[in-house]
Amino acid sequence: MKTYDDIAEWYDQWIGTSAMGDDPIFAEVAALMGDVSGRRICDLACGQGRVARYLAQSGARVVGVDLSAKLLAIARRHEEADPRGIEYVQADARQLDEPLAGTFDGVLCFMALMDIQDLAPTFHGVTRILRPGGWFVFSILHPCYHTSRSGEMETAEGTVRTIGRYFEEGHWRSDTRPGPPGRVGSYHRTLSTYLNTLTAAGLQLVRLSEPQLSPSNTNRAVWSDVPSILIVSSRKP
């Protein structure tokens, strides 16, 4: 099974250089985070650092954490070319502990939790590294509309999203998917698994968001009818 080290250069080019502020999904993520200026923020599973750079530009003190050495090398190249004071740390999201424990005002995991094999230790790790009152915001492929058997079907009334195997959790990969699910695959979990595991880790659910894309923001009309992305905001008591 391929890892992000295997596709690091492809992934950096696939992500591109467009500003996070132009991403219609990220606008809702930013709203749930609130003002990050002066806050110490962990960009968890930061990849090549695109989100970390946005956070630093917004005034945050940023630590990017990722398991992939090759993606971190790319992130550090960006930092060297345009220094923003970002610290990058190679670590497993499932084993977050000292020296990161209790040091962050917020943790953001943008479009990466579905790439991590074990959810419970990841959420417990987030709880450990957050300060009391700190927030955790994550976005994922919407688990209700992305499964190992999901696709699109043309009907007389237009394109509809088709879903199967919703209750079959685990790793899947699709040869028809152009992004990472087609390269390294993804881990599917039910919505209840995400939320119940989150609260079992000691985090309090604050808000859910299912952004509706306008036709101008997607080249696939079906994503104007059903949500492609789920965003979750939570807080450590």
C-alpha positions in Angstrom: 0.0 0.0 0.0 1.4 3.4 -1.0 2.0 6.1 1.6 2.3 9.9 1.3 6.1 9.6 1.1 5.5 7.7 -2.2 3.4 10.5 -3.7 4.9 13.6 -2.0 6.0 15.5 -5.1 2.8 14.6 -7.0 0.7 15.7 -4.0 2.5 19.0 -3.7 1.7 19.8 -7.4 -1.9 18.5 -7.0 -2.5 20.8 -4.1 -1.2 23.7 -6.1 -0.4 27.2 -5.0 -3.9 28.8 -4.8 -4.6 30.7 -1.6 -6.5 29.0 1.2 -8.8 32.1 1.2 -10.0 31.1 -2.2 -11.1 27.6 -1.0 -14.9 27.7 -0.4 -14.6 24.8 2.1 -11.8 26.4 4.0 -13.8 29.6 4.5 -16.1 27.7 6.8 -13.2 26.1 8.6 -11.7 29.5 9.2 -15.0 30.7 10.6 -15.1 27.9 13.1 -11.5 28.5 14.2 -12.1 32.2 14.8 -9.3 34.7 15.2 -6.0 32.8 15.4 -3.7 35.8 15.7 -1.2 35.4 18.6 -2.5 31.8 19.2 -0.3 28.8 19.2 -1.8 26.4 16.7 -1.0 22.8 15.6 -1.6 22.0 12.0 -2.0 18.3 12.5 -1.1 16.1 9.4 0.1 19.3 7.8 1.5 17.7 4.7 3.4 20.2 2.6 2.4 23.1 4.8 -0.2 24.9 2.7 -2.6 25.3 5.7 0.3 26.0 8.1 1.4 28.9 5.9 -2.1 30.4 5.9 -2.3 30.2 9.7 1.1 31.8 10.1 0.1 34.6 7.6 -3.0 35.1 9.8 -0.7 35.8 12.8 -0.7 32.4 14.5 2.4 30.7 16.0 2.3 27.5 14.1 3.7 24.0 14.6 3.1 21.6 11.7 3.1 17.9 12.5 3.2 15.1 9.9 4.4 11.6 9.6 5.7 11.9 6.0 9.4 13.0 5.9 9.1 13.8 2.2 6.1 16.1 2.7 7.8 17.8 5.6 10.9 18.3 3.4 8.7 20.1 0.9 7.1 22.2 3.6 10.5 23.2 4.9 11.5 24.2 1.4 8.5 26.5 1.3 9.5 27.9 4.7 13.1 28.6 3.5 11.8 30.4 0.4 9.3 32.5 2.4 10.1 32.4 6.1 7.0 32.6 8.3 8.3 31.2 11.6 6.6 27.8 11.2 8.1 24.9 13.1 7.7 21.5 11.4 7.8 18.3 13.5 7.8 14.7 12.2 5.5 12.7 14.5 2.7 10.2 14.3 -0.7 11.8 14.9 -1.6 8.6 16.9 1.2 9.2 19.4 1.1 12.8 20.3 2.6 13.4 23.7 5.6 15.2 25.2 7.0 17.7 24.4 3.7 18.9 22.7 1.4 18.1 25.7 -0.7 21.0 26.8 0.9 23.6 24.6 -1.7 24.5 22.0 -4.6 26.9 21.9 -6.0 25.1 18.9 -5.5 22.1 16.7 -6.6 22.0 13.1 -6.7 18.9 11.0 -7.7 19.8 7.5 -8.8 17.0 5.1 -6.5 14.4 6.7 -8.2 12.4 9.4 -9.5 10.0 6.8 -5.9 9.2 6.0 -5.0 8.1 9.5 -5.6 4.5 10.4 -6.4 4.7 14.1 -8.9 7.3 15.2 -9.1 6.9 19.0 -5.4 7.4 19.8 -5.4 10.4 17.4 -8.3 12.1 19.2 -6.8 11.3 22.6 -3.5 12.8 21.4 -5.3 16.0 20.4 -6.8 16.2 23.9 -3.4 15.8 25.4 -1.7 18.6 23.4 -4.5 21.1 23.8 -4.6 23.5 26.7 -7.8 23.6 28.8 -10.4 25.5 26.7 -8.5 24.9 23.5 -10.4 24.1 20.3 -10.1 21.2 17.8 -11.5 21.7 14.3 -11.3 19.1 11.6 -12.6 18.6 8.1 -13.0 15.3 6.3 -14.6 13.7 3.3 -18.2 13.5 4.3 -18.5 9.9 5.6 -22.2 9.6 4.5 -21.3 10.3 0.9 -17.8 8.8 0.5 -17.6 5.1 1.0 -15.9 2.2 -0.8 -19.0 1.8 -2.9 -20.0 5.4 -3.8 -20.4 7.1 -7.1 -22.8 9.0 -9.4 -25.8 7.9 -11.5 -27.6 9.8 -14.2 -31.4 9.9 -13.8 -34.1 11.7 -15.7 -34.0 14.4 -13.0 -30.2 14.8 -13.1 -27.2 13.3 -11.4 -27.6 11.7 -8.0 -25.0 10.4 -5.5 -25.1 6.6 -5.0 -23.9 5.1 -1.7 -23.3 1.5 -0.5 -21.3 -0.2 2.2 -21.8 2.7 4.6 -21.4 0.4 7.6 -18.2 -1.3 6.4 -15.5 0.6 8.1 -11.8 0.4 7.0 -9.4 1.2 4.3 -10.6 1.6 0.7 -9.1 2.9 -2.6 -10.7 3.7 -5.9 -9.0 3.6 -9.3 -11.6 6.2 -10.5 -10.8 8.8 -7.9 -8.4 11.6 -9.1 -7.1 12.7 -5.7 -5.5 10.9 -2.8 -8.3 8.3 -2.4 -7.1 7.1 -5.8 -3.4 7.1 -4.9 -3.1 6.1 -1.3 -6.7 5.3 -0.4 -8.8 6.5 2.6 -10.2 5.1 5.8 -14.0 5.1 6.0 -15.8 5.4 9.3 -19.5 6.1 10.0 -20.6 9.5 11.3 -21.4 8.0 14.7 -17.9 6.5 15.0 -16.3 9.9 14.4 -18.5 11.8 16.9 -18.6 9.1 19.6 -14.8 8.6 19.4 -14.4 12.4 19.7 -16.4 12.7 22.8 -14.9 9.5 24.3 -11.5 11.3 24.1 -12.8 14.1 26.3 -13.6 16.7 23.7 -17.0 18.5 23.7 -18.8 18.8 20.4 -19.5 22.5 19.5 -20.7 22.6 16.0 -21.1 20.7 12.7 -20.9 22.2 9.3 -21.8 20.7 5.9 -21.0 23.4 3.4 -23.1 23.5 0.3 -21.1 24.2 -2.8 -22.5 26.5 -5.4 -22.4 25.4 -9.1 -19.6 28.0 -9.7 -17.5 26.3 -7.0 -17.6 22.7 -8.3 -17.4 21.1 -11.7 -19.7 18.2 -10.5 -23.3 19.3 -10.0 -24.0 16.6 -7.5 -22.0 18.4 -4.8 -24.5 21.2 -5.0 -27.2 18.8 -3.8 -25.3 16.8 -1.1 -22.3 17.8 1.0 -18.9 16.5 0.0 -17.2 17.7 3.2 -18.0 17.5 6.9 -16.5 20.0 9.3 -16.5 19.5 13.1 -15.7 22.0 15.8 -15.0 20.8 19.4 -13.4 22.0 22.6 -11.4 20.7 25.5 -13.1 21.5 28.8 
